[in-house]
Amino acid sequence: MDIDLIFKIAAIGIVIAVLNRVLYQSGREEMAMMTTLAGVVVVLMMIISLISNLFNNVRTMFHL
Amino acid sequence: MDIMKIVMTGIIAALLAVVLREEKPETAFAVSLVTGLVIFVFVITKLNSVMTVFKHFAAKANIDILYFSTILKVIAIAYITEFGAQICRDAGEGAIAAKVEFAGKVLIMVIAIPILAALMDIMIKIIP
């Protein structure tokens, strides 16, 4: 039960949200957009490895 | 027990997803997806012992291994299809979920073809 991955993703989300708000206040909208994209990419990277792990488990389990 | 761990994980992740919902919907979706994956992986590993017992019964009842492996494949496809369709529906993409389910049904049908053929042969033999 690796719950820490869930907490990591939630932490990234909150940090990105705060960063966005700060960047919007300081007038740099494009930087805010960049940080949002960076956050999404980082989270996607973490998810992809977990999904491949899941599919390998299922493949070995059901001898597909 | 294990179920308590799973329920706690689900509640915590749901809370995190709600917190992130209005600020960062894509991260909230990622949190729900990862929670689904974590619980799925945790439960699948427990299924292993059940699989070995079924295989033992199938061997003892000398059921043809083709039928048993087909059943396993159908169960696996159903699991993954339902998982993917539910995740897509959570994200609000009903159309994608419907397509995923449709594809799952077609694949299960394709895998079940040999059994249907065998059944037809037996039926034809029985009917004079």
N, CA and C atoms of all chains as a GROMACS GRO file, in nm:
protein
  576
    1MET      N    1   0.086  -0.119   0.000
    1MET     CA    2   0.000   0.000   0.000
    1MET      C    3   0.090   0.124   0.000
    2ASP      N    4   0.138   0.166  -0.121
    2ASP     CA    5   0.227   0.283  -0.120
    2ASP      C    6   0.140   0.409  -0.128
    3ILE      N    7   0.098   0.453  -0.008
    3ILE     CA    8   0.010   0.570  -0.003
    3ILE      C    9   0.092   0.696  -0.027
    4ASP      N   10   0.228   0.684  -0.008
    4ASP     CA   11   0.305   0.808  -0.017
    4ASP      C   12   0.294   0.870  -0.157
    5LEU      N   13   0.267   0.783  -0.258
    5LEU     CA   14   0.257   0.839  -0.393
    5LEU      C   15   0.138   0.934  -0.401
    6ILE      N   16   0.028   0.896  -0.333
    6ILE     CA   17  -0.090   0.983  -0.336
    6ILE      C   18  -0.056   1.116  -0.272
    7PHE      N   19   0.014   1.109  -0.157
    7PHE     CA   20   0.048   1.235  -0.088
    7PHE      C   21   0.142   1.318  -0.173
    8LYS      N   22   0.234   1.253  -0.243
    8LYS     CA   23   0.328   1.329  -0.328
    8LYS      C   24   0.251   1.406  -0.433
    9ILE      N   25   0.155   1.337  -0.499
    9ILE     CA   26   0.082   1.403  -0.607
    9ILE      C   27  -0.002   1.517  -0.550
   10ALA      N   28  -0.065   1.492  -0.435
   10ALA     CA   29  -0.146   1.600  -0.376
   10ALA      C   30  -0.058   1.719  -0.341
   11ALA      N   31   0.064   1.689  -0.288
   11ALA     CA   32   0.154   1.799  -0.251
   11ALA      C   33   0.192   1.880  -0.375
   12ILE      N   34   0.224   1.807  -0.484
   12ILE     CA   35   0.260   1.878  -0.608
   12ILE      C   36   0.145   1.966  -0.651
   13GLY      N   37   0.023   1.912  -0.643
   13GLY     CA   38  -0.092   1.992  -0.686
   13GLY      C   39  -0.105   2.119  -0.604
   14ILE      N   40  -0.090   2.107  -0.472
   14ILE     CA   41  -0.109   2.225  -0.386
   14ILE      C   42   0.001   2.326  -0.412
   15VAL      N   43   0.127   2.276  -0.426
   15VAL     CA   44   0.238   2.369  -0.450
   15VAL      C   45   0.215   2.444  -0.581
   16ILE      N   46   0.173   2.370  -0.684
   16ILE     CA   47   0.151   2.435  -0.814
   16ILE      C   48   0.040   2.538  -0.801
   17ALA      N   49  -0.065   2.506  -0.726
   17ALA     CA   50  -0.177   2.600  -0.713
   17ALA      C   51  -0.128   2.729  -0.646
   18VAL      N   52  -0.050   2.712  -0.538
   18VAL     CA   53  -0.002   2.832  -0.467
   18VAL      C   54   0.090   2.911  -0.559
   19LEU      N   55   0.178   2.839  -0.628
   19LEU     CA   56   0.274   2.907  -0.716
   19LEU      C   57   0.198   2.986  -0.823
   20ASN      N   58   0.092   2.924  -0.876
   20ASN     CA   59   0.014   2.993  -0.978
   20ASN      C   60  -0.041   3.124  -0.925
   21ARG      N   61  -0.100   3.112  -0.805
   21ARG     CA   62  -0.161   3.232  -0.749
   21ARG      C   63  -0.057   3.342  -0.731
   22VAL      N   64   0.062   3.303  -0.681
   22VAL     CA   65   0.168   3.404  -0.659
   22VAL      C   66   0.208   3.465  -0.793
   23LEU      N   67   0.225   3.379  -0.894
   23LEU     CA   68   0.271   3.432  -1.023
   23LEU      C   69   0.166   3.522  -1.085
   24TYR      N   70   0.036   3.486  -1.065
   24TYR     CA   71  -0.067   3.573  -1.121
   24TYR      C   72  -0.061   3.710  -1.055
   25GLN      N   73  -0.044   3.708  -0.917
   25GLN     CA   74  -0.038   3.838  -0.847
   25GLN      C   75   0.077   3.920  -0.903
   26SER      N   76   0.192   3.854  -0.927
   26SER     CA   77   0.309   3.934  -0.967
   26SER      C   78   0.303   3.966  -1.115
   27GLY      N   79   0.192   3.933  -1.182
   27GLY     CA   80   0.175   3.980  -1.317
   27GLY      C   81   0.234   3.890  -1.423
   28ARG      N   82   0.291   3.770  -1.388
   28ARG     CA   83   0.353   3.688  -1.493
   28ARG      C   84   0.257   3.572  -1.525
   29GLU      N   85   0.157   3.600  -1.610
   29GLU     CA   86   0.060   3.493  -1.638
   29GLU      C   87   0.127   3.378  -1.713
   30GLU      N   88   0.217   3.410  -1.809
   30GLU     CA   89   0.272   3.301  -1.892
   30GLU      C   90   0.355   3.207  -1.806
   31MET      N   91   0.427   3.263  -1.702
   31MET     CA   92   0.503   3.176  -1.614
   31MET      C   93   0.409   3.082  -1.540
   32ALA      N   94   0.293   3.137  -1.501
   32ALA     CA   95   0.196   3.054  -1.428
   32ALA      C   96   0.153   2.938  -1.517
   33MET      N   97   0.127   2.969  -1.645
   33MET     CA   98   0.088   2.861  -1.736
   33MET      C   99   0.198   2.757  -1.747
   34MET      N  100   0.325   2.803  -1.752
   34MET     CA  101   0.436   2.708  -1.764
   34MET      C  102   0.441   2.618  -1.641
   35THR      N  103   0.425   2.677  -1.523
   35THR     CA  104   0.434   2.593  -1.403
   35THR      C  105   0.319   2.492  -1.400
   36THR      N  106   0.200   2.536  -1.448
   36THR     CA  107   0.089   2.439  -1.450
   36THR      C  108   0.124   2.321  -1.539
   37LEU      N  109   0.176   2.352  -1.659
   37LEU     CA  110   0.211   2.242  -1.751
   37LEU      C  111   0.318   2.153  -1.689
   38ALA      N  112   0.418   2.216  -1.625
   38ALA     CA  113   0.525   2.136  -1.564
   38ALA      C  114   0.466   2.043  -1.459
   39GLY      N  115   0.373   2.095  -1.378
   39GLY     CA  116   0.313   2.012  -1.275
   39GLY      C  117   0.241   1.893  -1.334
   40VAL      N  118   0.164   1.922  -1.442
   40VAL     CA  119   0.088   1.812  -1.502
   40VAL      C  120   0.183   1.706  -1.557
   41VAL      N  121   0.293   1.751  -1.619
   41VAL     CA  122   0.386   1.654  -1.678
   41VAL      C  123   0.450   1.569  -1.570
   42VAL      N  124   0.490   1.630  -1.460
   42VAL     CA  125   0.556   1.554  -1.353
   42VAL      C  126   0.459   1.450  -1.297
   43VAL      N  127   0.333   1.492  -1.275
   43VAL     CA  128   0.236   1.397  -1.219
   43VAL      C  129   0.212   1.284  -1.317
   44LEU      N  130   0.206   1.319  -1.446
   44LEU     CA  131   0.180   1.215  -1.547
   44LEU      C  132   0.294   1.113  -1.548
   45MET      N  133   0.418   1.162  -1.532
   45MET     CA  134   0.531   1.069  -1.531
   45MET      C  135   0.515   0.967  -1.419
   46MET      N  136   0.476   1.018  -1.300
   46MET     CA  137   0.463   0.927  -1.187
   46MET      C  138   0.353   0.825  -1.212
   47ILE      N  139   0.244   0.873  -1.276
   47ILE     CA  140   0.128   0.784  -1.294
   47ILE      C  141   0.162   0.675  -1.396
   48ILE      N  142   0.238   0.712  -1.500
   48ILE     CA  143   0.263   0.615  -1.606
   48ILE      C  144   0.338   0.495  -1.552
   49SER      N  145   0.437   0.520  -1.463
   49SER     CA  146   0.513   0.405  -1.411
   49SER      C  147   0.419   0.317  -1.328
   50LEU      N  148   0.325   0.378  -1.256
   50LEU     CA  149   0.234   0.297  -1.172
   50LEU      C  150   0.142   0.215  -1.260
   51ILE      N  151   0.094   0.276  -1.370
   51ILE     CA  152   0.003   0.204  -1.459
   51ILE      C  153   0.073   0.085  -1.523
   52SER      N  154   0.201   0.105  -1.566
   52SER     CA  155   0.271  -0.007  -1.628
   52SER      C  156   0.293  -0.117  -1.526
   53ASN      N  157   0.320  -0.077  -1.401
   53ASN     CA  158   0.335  -0.176  -1.295
   53ASN      C  159   0.206  -0.256  -1.279
   54LEU      N  160   0.092  -0.185  -1.281
   54LEU     CA  161  -0.036  -0.254  -1.266
   54LEU      C  162  -0.057  -0.352  -1.379
   55PHE      N  163  -0.032  -0.308  -1.504
   55PHE     CA  164  -0.061  -0.397  -1.617
   55PHE      C  165   0.030  -0.518  -1.614
   56ASN      N  166   0.158  -0.500  -1.571
   56ASN     CA  167   0.244  -0.618  -1.561
   56ASN      C  168   0.190  -0.715  -1.458
   57ASN      N  169   0.142  -0.660  -1.344
   57ASN     CA  170   0.084  -0.748  -1.241
   57ASN      C  171  -0.030  -0.828  -1.299
   58VAL      N  172  -0.121  -0.758  -1.369
   58VAL     CA  173  -0.238  -0.829  -1.421
   58VAL      C  174  -0.193  -0.933  -1.522
   59ARG      N  175  -0.094  -0.895  -1.606
   59ARG     CA  176  -0.051  -0.991  -1.709
   59ARG      C  177   0.004  -1.116  -1.643
   60THR      N  178   0.091  -1.098  -1.542
   60THR     CA  179   0.147  -1.220  -1.482
   60THR      C  180   0.038  -1.296  -1.405
   61MET      N  181  -0.055  -1.222  -1.347
   61MET     CA  182  -0.156  -1.289  -1.265
   61MET      C  183  -0.245  -1.377  -1.351
   62PHE      N  184  -0.292  -1.323  -1.464
   62PHE     CA  185  -0.390  -1.398  -1.543
   62PHE      C  186  -0.325  -1.471  -1.659
   63HIS      N  187  -0.189  -1.475  -1.663
   63HIS     CA  188  -0.117  -1.547  -1.769
   63HIS      C  189  -0.167  -1.505  -1.905
   64LEU      N  190  -0.182  -1.373  -1.924
   64LEU     CA  191  -0.232  -1.327  -2.056
   64LEU      C  192  -0.128  -1.346  -2.163
   65MET      N  193  -0.695  -0.487   0.985
   65MET     CA  194  -0.704  -0.574   0.868
   65MET      C  195  -0.680  -0.493   0.742
   66ASP      N  196  -0.675  -0.563   0.630
   66ASP     CA  197  -0.641  -0.494   0.505
   66ASP      C  198  -0.751  -0.398   0.465
   67ILE      N  199  -0.875  -0.440   0.489
   67ILE     CA  200  -0.986  -0.357   0.440
   67ILE      C  201  -0.980  -0.220   0.507
   68MET      N  202  -0.930  -0.216   0.633
   68MET     CA  203  -0.923  -0.085   0.699
   68MET      C  204  -0.822   0.002   0.628
   69LYS      N  205  -0.708  -0.057   0.589
   69LYS     CA  206  -0.608   0.024   0.519
   69LYS      C  207  -0.668   0.079   0.391
   70ILE      N  208  -0.742  -0.006   0.320
   70ILE     CA  209  -0.797   0.038   0.191
   70ILE      C  210  -0.897   0.150   0.213
   71VAL      N  211  -0.983   0.132   0.314
   71VAL     CA  212  -1.086   0.235   0.336
   71VAL      C  213  -1.020   0.366   0.377
   72MET      N  214  -0.916   0.357   0.462
   72MET     CA  215  -0.850   0.481   0.505
   72MET      C  216  -0.787   0.550   0.384
   73THR      N  217  -0.720   0.469   0.299
   73THR     CA  218  -0.660   0.528   0.179
   73THR      C  219  -0.765   0.597   0.095
   74GLY      N  220  -0.879   0.530   0.078
   74GLY     CA  221  -0.984   0.588  -0.005
   74GLY      C  222  -1.033   0.720   0.051
   75ILE      N  223  -1.055   0.724   0.183
   75ILE     CA  224  -1.111   0.846   0.244
   75ILE      C  225  -1.010   0.959   0.233
   76ILE      N  226  -0.882   0.928   0.265
   76ILE     CA  227  -0.781   1.035   0.260
   76ILE      C  228  -0.768   1.088   0.118
   77ALA      N  229  -0.765   0.996   0.022
   77ALA     CA  230  -0.748   1.040  -0.118
   77ALA      C  231  -0.870   1.120  -0.162
   78ALA      N  232  -0.989   1.079  -0.118
   78ALA     CA  233  -1.109   1.155  -0.157
   78ALA      C  234  -1.101   1.296  -0.101
   79LEU      N  235  -1.052   1.305   0.024
   79LEU     CA  236  -1.041   1.438   0.084
   79LEU      C  237  -0.942   1.523   0.005
   80LEU      N  238  -0.826   1.464  -0.028
   80LEU     CA  239  -0.726   1.539  -0.105
   80LEU      C  240  -0.784   1.580  -0.240
   81ALA      N  241  -0.859   1.490  -0.302
   81ALA     CA  242  -0.914   1.523  -0.434
   81ALA      C  243  -1.011   1.640  -0.422
   82VAL      N  244  -1.090   1.641  -0.313
   82VAL     CA  245  -1.186   1.752  -0.298
   82VAL      C  246  -1.110   1.882  -0.275
   83VAL      N  247  -1.002   1.873  -0.193
   83VAL     CA  248  -0.925   1.995  -0.168
   83VAL      C  249  -0.871   2.051  -0.299
   84LEU      N  250  -0.824   1.960  -0.384
   84LEU     CA  251  -0.761   2.006  -0.508
   84LEU      C  252  -0.863   2.038  -0.616
   85ARG      N  253  -0.991   2.000  -0.592
   85ARG     CA  254  -1.088   2.003  -0.703
   85ARG      C  255  -1.099   2.142  -0.763
   86GLU      N  256  -1.123   2.243  -0.680
   86GLU     CA  257  -1.158   2.371  -0.745
   86GLU      C  258  -1.032   2.444  -0.792
   87GLU      N  259  -0.918   2.415  -0.726
   87GLU     CA  260  -0.796   2.487  -0.766
   87GLU      C  261  -0.733   2.422  -0.888
   88LYS      N  262  -0.714   2.288  -0.879
   88LYS     CA  263  -0.640   2.218  -0.984
   88LYS      C  264  -0.718   2.090  -1.020
   89PRO      N  265  -0.819   2.098  -1.106
   89PRO     CA  266  -0.898   1.977  -1.134
   89PRO      C  267  -0.815   1.863  -1.192
   90GLU      N  268  -0.712   1.895  -1.274
   90GLU     CA  269  -0.639   1.783  -1.335
   90GLU      C  270  -0.560   1.707  -1.229
   91THR      N  271  -0.510   1.779  -1.127
   91THR     CA  272  -0.437   1.707  -1.021
   91THR      C  273  -0.535   1.627  -0.936
   92ALA      N  274  -0.654   1.679  -0.916
   92ALA     CA  275  -0.755   1.602  -0.840
   92ALA      C  276  -0.785   1.473  -0.914
   93PHE      N  277  -0.797   1.484  -1.046
   93PHE     CA  278  -0.821   1.363  -1.126
   93PHE      C  279  -0.703   1.268  -1.112
   94ALA      N  280  -0.581   1.323  -1.109
   94ALA     CA  281  -0.464   1.236  -1.096
   94ALA      C  282  -0.466   1.165  -0.961
   95VAL      N  283  -0.507   1.238  -0.855
   95VAL     CA  284  -0.510   1.174  -0.722
   95VAL      C  285  -0.610   1.058  -0.723
   96SER      N  286  -0.728   1.080  -0.785
   96SER     CA  287  -0.827   0.970  -0.783
   96SER      C  288  -0.778   0.854  -0.867
   97LEU      N  289  -0.710   0.885  -0.979
   97LEU     CA  290  -0.658   0.777  -1.064
   97LEU      C  291  -0.554   0.695  -0.988
   98VAL      N  292  -0.462   0.764  -0.919
   98VAL     CA  293  -0.356   0.692  -0.850
   98VAL      C  294  -0.412   0.609  -0.736
   99THR      N  295  -0.514   0.664  -0.667
   99THR     CA  296  -0.574   0.585  -0.559
   99THR      C  297  -0.636   0.458  -0.613
  100GLY      N  298  -0.707   0.472  -0.726
  100GLY     CA  299  -0.766   0.352  -0.788
  100GLY      C  300  -0.658   0.251  -0.820
  101LEU      N  301  -0.546   0.300  -0.876
  101LEU     CA  302  -0.438   0.209  -0.915
  101LEU      C  303  -0.380   0.141  -0.792
  102VAL      N  304  -0.355   0.218  -0.687
  102VAL     CA  305  -0.291   0.161  -0.567
  102VAL      C  306  -0.379   0.052  -0.508
  103ILE      N  307  -0.509   0.081  -0.497
  103ILE     CA  308  -0.599  -0.020  -0.438
  103ILE      C  309  -0.608  -0.141  -0.530
  104PHE      N  310  -0.612  -0.115  -0.663
  104PHE     CA  311  -0.623  -0.226  -0.759
  104PHE      C  312  -0.503  -0.318  -0.747
  105VAL      N  313  -0.383  -0.258  -0.742
  105VAL     CA  314  -0.261  -0.340  -0.735
  105VAL      C  315  -0.262  -0.417  -0.603
  106PHE      N  316  -0.303  -0.352  -0.496
  106PHE     CA  317  -0.302  -0.419  -0.367
  106PHE      C  318  -0.396  -0.540  -0.368
  107VAL      N  319  -0.514  -0.526  -0.432
  107VAL     CA  320  -0.610  -0.636  -0.429
  107VAL      C  321  -0.566  -0.746  -0.525
  108ILE      N  322  -0.510  -0.706  -0.640
  108ILE     CA  323  -0.473  -0.807  -0.740
  108ILE      C  324  -0.371  -0.905  -0.682
  109THR      N  325  -0.278  -0.852  -0.602
  109THR     CA  326  -0.175  -0.944  -0.550
  109THR      C  327  -0.241  -1.046  -0.456
  110LYS      N  328  -0.351  -1.009  -0.396
  110LYS     CA  329  -0.417  -1.106  -0.305
  110LYS      C  330  -0.489  -1.214  -0.385
  111LEU      N  331  -0.517  -1.184  -0.514
  111LEU     CA  332  -0.595  -1.277  -0.595
  111LEU      C  333  -0.511  -1.399  -0.631
  112ASN      N  334  -0.379  -1.390  -0.611
  112ASN     CA  335  -0.290  -1.495  -0.660
  112ASN      C  336  -0.327  -1.630  -0.599
  113SER      N  337  -0.348  -1.630  -0.467
  113SER     CA  338  -0.374  -1.759  -0.402
  113SER      C  339  -0.504  -1.818  -0.455
  114VAL      N  340  -0.603  -1.731  -0.481
  114VAL     CA  341  -0.731  -1.783  -0.532
  114VAL      C  342  -0.708  -1.849  -0.668
  115MET      N  343  -0.621  -1.784  -0.748
  115MET     CA  344  -0.596  -1.838  -0.882
  115MET      C  345  -0.536  -1.979  -0.872
  116THR      N  346  -0.439  -1.997  -0.782
  116THR     CA  347  -0.376  -2.129  -0.775
  116THR      C  348  -0.478  -2.234  -0.731
  117VAL      N  349  -0.568  -2.197  -0.638
  117VAL     CA  350  -0.669  -2.295  -0.594
  117VAL      C  351  -0.759  -2.330  -0.710
  118PHE      N  352  -0.802  -2.230  -0.788
  118PHE     CA  353  -0.889  -2.260  -0.903
  118PHE      C  354  -0.819  -2.352  -1.000
  119LYS      N  355  -0.687  -2.321  -1.026
  119LYS     CA  356  -0.613  -2.404  -1.122
  119LYS      C  357  -0.608  -2.548  -1.071
  120HIS      N  358  -0.586  -2.564  -0.940
  120HIS     CA  359  -0.580  -2.700  -0.884
  120HIS      C  360  -0.713  -2.771  -0.905
  121PHE      N  361  -0.826  -2.700  -0.877
  121PHE     CA  362  -0.957  -2.765  -0.896
  121PHE      C  363  -0.977  -2.801  -1.043
  122ALA      N  364  -0.938  -2.708  -1.132
  122ALA     CA  365  -0.960  -2.734  -1.275
  122ALA      C  366  -0.880  -2.857  -1.315
  123ALA      N  367  -0.756  -2.866  -1.266
  123ALA     CA  368  -0.675  -2.983  -1.303
  123ALA      C  369  -0.739  -3.109  -1.248
  124LYS      N  370  -0.786  -3.103  -1.122
  124LYS     CA  371  -0.842  -3.224  -1.060
  124LYS      C  372  -0.968  -3.267  -1.134
  125ALA      N  373  -1.052  -3.168  -1.172
  125ALA     CA  374  -1.177  -3.203  -1.241
  125ALA      C  375  -1.149  -3.225  -1.389
  126ASN      N  376  -1.024  -3.239  -1.426
  126ASN     CA  377  -0.971  -3.250  -1.562
  126ASN      C  378  -1.054  -3.170  -1.663
  127ILE      N  379  -1.078  -3.041  -1.627
  127ILE     CA  380  -1.138  -2.949  -1.725
  127ILE      C  381  -1.025  -2.909  -1.821
  128ASP      N  382  -1.058  -2.894  -1.949
  128ASP     CA  383  -0.957  -2.858  -2.048
  128ASP      C  384  -0.897  -2.722  -2.009
  129ILE      N  385  -0.762  -2.712  -2.013
  129ILE     CA  386  -0.696  -2.590  -1.966
  129ILE      C  387  -0.734  -2.471  -2.055
  130LEU      N  388  -0.772  -2.498  -2.181
  130LEU     CA  389  -0.809  -2.388  -2.271
  130LEU      C  390  -0.927  -2.313  -2.212
  131TYR      N  391  -1.028  -2.386  -2.168
  131TYR     CA  392  -1.148  -2.319  -2.117
  131TYR      C  393  -1.113  -2.237  -1.995
  132PHE      N  394  -1.029  -2.296  -1.906
  132PHE     CA  395  -1.000  -2.226  -1.781
  132PHE      C  396  -0.920  -2.099  -1.809
  133SER      N  397  -0.823  -2.109  -1.902
  133SER     CA  398  -0.743  -1.988  -1.929
  133SER      C  399  -0.828  -1.884  -1.998
  134THR      N  400  -0.925  -1.930  -2.080
  134THR     CA  401  -1.014  -1.831  -2.142
  134THR      C  402  -1.094  -1.758  -2.037
  135ILE      N  403  -1.144  -1.834  -1.939
  135ILE     CA  404  -1.221  -1.768  -1.832
  135ILE      C  405  -1.133  -1.665  -1.763
  136LEU      N  406  -1.007  -1.703  -1.734
  136LEU     CA  407  -0.917  -1.608  -1.666
  136LEU      C  408  -0.900  -1.483  -1.750
  137LYS      N  409  -0.880  -1.503  -1.882
  137LYS     CA  410  -0.857  -1.386  -1.968
  137LYS      C  411  -0.980  -1.296  -1.965
  138VAL      N  412  -1.098  -1.358  -1.973
  138VAL     CA  413  -1.220  -1.276  -1.975
  138VAL      C  414  -1.231  -1.197  -1.846
  139ILE      N  415  -1.198  -1.261  -1.732
  139ILE     CA  416  -1.206  -1.189  -1.604
  139ILE      C  417  -1.108  -1.073  -1.604
  140ALA      N  418  -0.987  -1.097  -1.654
  140ALA     CA  419  -0.886  -0.990  -1.653
  140ALA      C  420  -0.932  -0.873  -1.738
  141ILE      N  421  -0.984  -0.906  -1.858
  141ILE     CA  422  -1.030  -0.797  -1.946
  141ILE      C  423  -1.143  -0.721  -1.880
  142ALA      N  424  -1.235  -0.795  -1.817
  142ALA     CA  425  -1.348  -0.726  -1.753
  142ALA      C  426  -1.299  -0.633  -1.643
  143TYR      N  427  -1.204  -0.682  -1.562
  143TYR     CA  428  -1.149  -0.597  -1.454
  143TYR      C  429  -1.095  -0.467  -1.510
  144ILE      N  430  -1.005  -0.481  -1.610
  144ILE     CA  431  -0.933  -0.362  -1.658
  144ILE      C  432  -1.030  -0.269  -1.729
  145THR      N  433  -1.122  -0.327  -1.807
  145THR     CA  434  -1.217  -0.242  -1.879
  145THR      C  435  -1.300  -0.161  -1.781
  146GLU      N  436  -1.351  -0.229  -1.679
  146GLU     CA  437  -1.435  -0.157  -1.581
  146GLU      C  438  -1.353  -0.050  -1.513
  147PHE      N  439  -1.227  -0.081  -1.481
  147PHE     CA  440  -1.141   0.017  -1.415
  147PHE      C  441  -1.122   0.140  -1.503
  148GLY      N  442  -1.086   0.117  -1.627
  148GLY     CA  443  -1.062   0.230  -1.716
  148GLY      C  444  -1.187   0.310  -1.741
  149ALA      N  445  -1.300   0.239  -1.763
  149ALA     CA  446  -1.424   0.312  -1.793
  149ALA      C  447  -1.464   0.397  -1.674
  150GLN      N  448  -1.448   0.343  -1.552
  150GLN     CA  449  -1.488   0.420  -1.434
  150GLN      C  450  -1.401   0.544  -1.418
  151ILE      N  451  -1.271   0.528  -1.445
  151ILE     CA  452  -1.181   0.644  -1.432
  151ILE      C  453  -1.222   0.751  -1.533
  152CYS      N  454  -1.250   0.709  -1.656
  152CYS     CA  455  -1.290   0.809  -1.757
  152CYS      C  456  -1.421   0.875  -1.716
  153ARG      N  457  -1.513   0.796  -1.661
  153ARG     CA  458  -1.642   0.856  -1.622
  153ARG      C  459  -1.618   0.956  -1.509
  154ASP      N  460  -1.525   0.924  -1.418
  154ASP     CA  461  -1.494   1.020  -1.309
  154ASP      C  462  -1.446   1.151  -1.365
  155ALA      N  463  -1.367   1.142  -1.472
  155ALA     CA  464  -1.312   1.266  -1.528
  155ALA      C  465  -1.419   1.341  -1.606
  156GLY      N  466  -1.541   1.282  -1.613
  156GLY     CA  467  -1.648   1.353  -1.682
  156GLY      C  468  -1.656   1.318  -1.829
  157GLU      N  469  -1.572   1.220  -1.874
  157GLU     CA  470  -1.573   1.184  -2.016
  157GLU      C  471  -1.660   1.060  -2.034
  158GLY      N  472  -1.794   1.080  -2.038
  158GLY     CA  473  -1.882   0.965  -2.052
  158GLY      C  474  -1.863   0.895  -2.185
  159ALA      N  475  -1.836   0.974  -2.291
  159ALA     CA  476  -1.826   0.914  -2.424
  159ALA      C  477  -1.706   0.818  -2.430
  160ILE      N  478  -1.592   0.865  -2.375
  160ILE     CA  479  -1.474   0.778  -2.378
  160ILE      C  480  -1.500   0.653  -2.297
  161ALA      N  481  -1.566   0.669  -2.183
  161ALA     CA  482  -1.595   0.551  -2.100
  161ALA      C  483  -1.679   0.451  -2.178
  162ALA      N  484  -1.779   0.503  -2.252
  162ALA     CA  485  -1.865   0.411  -2.328
  162ALA      C  486  -1.782   0.338  -2.433
  163LYS      N  487  -1.689   0.411  -2.498
  163LYS     CA  488  -1.608   0.345  -2.602
  163LYS      C  489  -1.520   0.238  -2.539
  164VAL      N  490  -1.464   0.268  -2.422
  164VAL     CA  491  -1.376   0.169  -2.358
  164VAL      C  492  -1.457   0.044  -2.324
  165GLU      N  493  -1.578   0.065  -2.275
  165GLU     CA  494  -1.659  -0.052  -2.240
  165GLU      C  495  -1.695  -0.132  -2.364
  166PHE      N  496  -1.728  -0.060  -2.472
  166PHE     CA  497  -1.763  -0.129  -2.596
  166PHE      C  498  -1.644  -0.212  -2.644
  167ALA      N  499  -1.525  -0.153  -2.640
  167ALA     CA  500  -1.406  -0.227  -2.684
  167ALA      C  501  -1.385  -0.349  -2.596
  168GLY      N  502  -1.408  -0.334  -2.466
  168GLY     CA  503  -1.391  -0.449  -2.376
  168GLY      C  504  -1.485  -0.560  -2.414
  169LYS      N  505  -1.611  -0.524  -2.445
  169LYS     CA  506  -1.708  -0.630  -2.480
  169LYS      C  507  -1.662  -0.701  -2.606
  170VAL      N  508  -1.616  -0.622  -2.706
  170VAL     CA  509  -1.575  -0.685  -2.832
  170VAL      C  510  -1.459  -0.779  -2.806
  171LEU      N  511  -1.362  -0.735  -2.725
  171LEU     CA  512  -1.244  -0.822  -2.702
  171LEU      C  513  -1.286  -0.949  -2.630
  172ILE      N  514  -1.379  -0.936  -2.535
  172ILE     CA  515  -1.423  -1.057  -2.464
  172ILE      C  516  -1.490  -1.150  -2.563
  173MET      N  517  -1.572  -1.094  -2.653
  173MET     CA  518  -1.638  -1.178  -2.754
  173MET      C  519  -1.534  -1.250  -2.838
  174VAL      N  520  -1.430  -1.176  -2.880
  174VAL     CA  521  -1.329  -1.239  -2.966
  174VAL      C  522  -1.263  -1.355  -2.892
  175ILE      N  523  -1.237  -1.337  -2.763
  175ILE     CA  524  -1.168  -1.442  -2.687
  175ILE      C  525  -1.260  -1.561  -2.666
  176ALA      N  526  -1.391  -1.535  -2.659
  176ALA     CA  527  -1.484  -1.645  -2.628
  176ALA      C  528  -1.518  -1.727  -2.752
  177ILE      N  529  -1.473  -1.683  -2.870
  177ILE     CA  530  -1.510  -1.754  -2.993
  177ILE      C  531  -1.475  -1.903  -2.988
  178PRO      N  532  -1.353  -1.946  -2.948
  178PRO     CA  533  -1.324  -2.090  -2.950
  178PRO      C  534  -1.424  -2.170  -2.868
  179ILE      N  535  -1.464  -2.115  -2.753
  179ILE     CA  536  -1.557  -2.192  -2.669
  179ILE      C  537  -1.691  -2.203  -2.740
  180LEU      N  538  -1.733  -2.094  -2.804
  180LEU     CA  539  -1.861  -2.100  -2.876
  180LEU      C  540  -1.854  -2.205  -2.986
  181ALA      N  541  -1.738  -2.210  -3.055
  181ALA     CA  542  -1.725  -2.308  -3.163
  181ALA      C  543  -1.736  -2.449  -3.105
  182ALA      N  544  -1.666  -2.473  -2.994
  182ALA     CA  545  -1.671  -2.607  -2.934
  182ALA      C  546  -1.815  -2.640  -2.895
  183LEU      N  547  -1.885  -2.542  -2.840
  183LEU     CA  548  -2.024  -2.568  -2.798
  183LEU      C  549  -2.108  -2.604  -2.919
  184MET      N  550  -2.090  -2.531  -3.029
  184MET     CA  551  -2.170  -2.561  -3.148
  184MET      C  552  -2.142  -2.702  -3.197
  185ASP      N  553  -2.012  -2.741  -3.195
  185ASP     CA  554  -1.981  -2.877  -3.242
  185ASP      C  555  -2.058  -2.978  -3.159
  186ILE      N  556  -2.054  -2.961  -3.025
  186ILE     CA  557  -2.120  -3.060  -2.938
  186ILE      C  558  -2.269  -3.063  -2.970
  187MET      N  559  -2.328  -2.943  -2.987
  187MET     CA  560  -2.473  -2.939  -3.010
  187MET      C  561  -2.507  -3.012  -3.140
  188ILE      N  562  -2.423  -2.987  -3.242
  188ILE     CA  563  -2.454  -3.051  -3.371
  188ILE      C  564  -2.446  -3.202  -3.356
  189LYS      N  565  -2.347  -3.249  -3.277
  189LYS     CA  566  -2.336  -3.395  -3.259
  189LYS      C  567  -2.460  -3.449  -3.192
  190ILE      N  568  -2.514  -3.376  -3.094
  190ILE     CA  569  -2.627  -3.428  -3.016
  190ILE      C  570  -2.751  -3.434  -3.105
  191ILE      N  571  -2.776  -3.327  -3.180
  191ILE     CA  572  -2.899  -3.326  -3.261
  191ILE      C  573  -2.879  -3.424  -3.376
  192PRO      N  574  -2.964  -3.528  -3.390
  192PRO     CA  575  -2.943  -3.628  -3.497
  192PRO      C  576  -2.962  -3.566  -3.635
   0.00000   0.00000   0.00000
